[in-house]
Amino acid sequence: MELHNLKPAKGSTKNKKRIGRGQGSGRGGTSTRGHKGAKSRSGYSRKRNFEGGQMPLQMRLPKRGFKSPNRVEYVPFNLGRLQAISEKYGMSNISPEALYEKGIIKKRDKIKVLSGGEMTAKLSVTAHGCSETAKQALEGLGGSITIL
């Protein structure tokens, strides 16, 4: 066996349909496209979500709600969670950089301190936002909060 006498297995290959090569071929005339209509024309390409002229689904469904493109997403940190983090890692200064180094938040996350949970430690916290009750609780224990 040599390269010049290699052939594909019998029945494994088929000839390509030769369309639009005259009536004698059996595929002349309309060339498998049927009669009239957009699909029979040259240059036709169906648009995404096109439903044959029927009102498309995304237009039939009611529009609801609004998402502001300027919304700022915060990662919430309750006082109880800050307490647990300070005990686990032995931290008295909590900042976004320190939390990122410990793998608690992502690089660009913004932190907001909320008042849920119990707080006993005196902490110095740096965050992007803070609720009034959380601020009072932190300062009541002798801690401080810095807003970035």
N, C-alpha and C positions, 0 to 999 in steps of 0.2 A: 504493500500500500504506500502510495506517495501522494504528495499534495495535489498533483494535477488530476488524480482520479478519486478525490473525495466528493461525496454527494450527500445531501440531506436524506434522511430516511423517507421511504415511500409514503406519500400522504401527509407528510408533516408541513409542506409548504403549499400555498395556493397562489394563483396569479391574481394581481391587483385588478379590481373592476375598472375597465376603461370606459369612462362615461363621456357622452357627447361626441361619439365618433361615428355618427350616421345611423340611419334606420336599420341597416342590416345587422348591426351589433346587438339589437334588442334593447339598447340603452341610448337611443338617439332622441330626437324631439325634445321632450321635457326633461330628459336625462335624470330620471328618478326623483324629480322635484315636485311632481304633481302639477295641477293647473292653477295658475294665478295665486294671489296672496303674497304676503311679505316674504315667506320662506322660499318662494320660487325665484325671487329677484336676486340679482348679483349684489354683493355688498351688504347683504342682510346679516345683522347680528342682533340677537335678542338681548334686551336690556335686563339687568338683574331685577328680580321681583316683578317682571312684566307678566301679567296674567291674561294675555289675549285681549286687552282692552277693558276687561272687568276691573272695577275699582280695586286697586291693590290692598292687601291686608294692612300694611302700615298706614294707609290712608283711611281705612274703615274703622280702625280702633280709636277709641277716644284718647285725647291727649290729656295727661294728668301731671300735676306737680311741676316743680322747678328746681333745678340744681344750679346754684350760683357758681360761676367760674372763679370767683374770688374767695370762696370759702376756705378757711384755714382749719386743717384737721389737727387736733391735739391728741396726744397719748395721755389718758387720765392716770394720775397717781394719787390714790387715797392716802391719808396720813398713816393708816394701818400698814399699807404696803411699804411706805417709806421707812416706817419703824422696823419692819421685817428685813428690808434691804440693809439698813444700818447695822442691825444685829448680825446678819449673815456675813457681811463683808467688813465689819468693824469700821464703818465710815461715819464721820461727823459732818463732813461737807458733801452734800449731794448736788451734783451738777450734771447737765446733759453729757458732757465729755466723760465724766466718771462712769455714768450709766452705760455709755456706749462702749467704754473699755471693758466693762464687765459683761457685755453682750446682752444687756437688758432691753436696750432700744436700738433703733437703726440710726445711721449717721445724721440724716436730715429730719428726724422726728422732732416735733415740738412737744414740750411737757406742760401739763396743766395740773396744779396741785388742788385736790378736792378734799373735803373735810370728813370723808367716811373713815370709820375705824378708830381705834384707840392709839394715842400717841403718848409716850412717856419720856423719850429721849430728847435732849436739847440738840437740835439740828440746825445747821446753816444750809439753806436750800437755795439753789439758783434754778429758775424755771422761766418758761415763756408766758405763763399765765397762772393765776391763783384766785380761788374763791375767797370772799371776805371772811367766812367762818373759818376756813383753813388758815388764813393769815392770822386771825385772832388766836387760834389754838396754838400755832407755832410760837407766836410772840408771847403768849401767856406762859409757855414753858421756858422762856428765856432764849429761844432760838431766833433766827432771822430768815427773811425771804427776800431774794433779789429778783426783780423781774427784768428779763432780757429785752 
